[in-house]
Structure formats: C-alpha cells, structure tokens
Amino acid sequence: MEHPEISEVNWIDDAFYVEETKYMWKSVRKDTGKDFLFALEKETVIDMTRWYLKCEQEGTLQKYTRIVNSGIVDGKL
C-alpha cells in the first residue's frame, strides 16, 4: 500500500513528478524518491527529466556527457 501523500502525486510518465520550490521547479524520481533536476520553469524541468530518463533507458547518456576535470594531480606537489 502506497503512502497517502505519495498516491496523491501527479506522476509524469509514471516515472517522476514535478514540484515547485521557493525559487524554482524540481523533479523527483519515482524509483529513488530523491530530488533529481532543477529548472526555473516547470516545462523546462519536465522536458529535461524526460530527455535524461530516455537517454538512461536507451543507454545513450554517454554520448551527451563528458568529464571536464578528473581531479587527478600528476607529479609531486
């Protein structure tokens, strides 16, 4: 049985919901229950979350991500 507060959430694509915070909008994933992405506009956070989850499902996320700085220091300090 789902918690009453969770069952009242308007799930988008049965994967996440969007909630307004003090300064912006955020998405919360259904599988983890944790805050996921943030944006200034509701539609933007919905679009970004859908895109990310689609890439994650298809296994294509690595095509759109890169490591900017690995944090490894070569040589002696």
FENLIN-V673913 format. One record per helix or strand. SS is the DSSP state (helix for helix, strand for strand). FROM is the first residue (numbers start at 1). LEN is the number of residues. Records with the same first field share a line. If there is no record, write none. Layout:
SS=FROM-LEN + FROM-LEN
//
This chain:
helix=4-4 + 42-17 + 61-4
strand=12-1 + 16-5 + 25-5 + 35-5
//
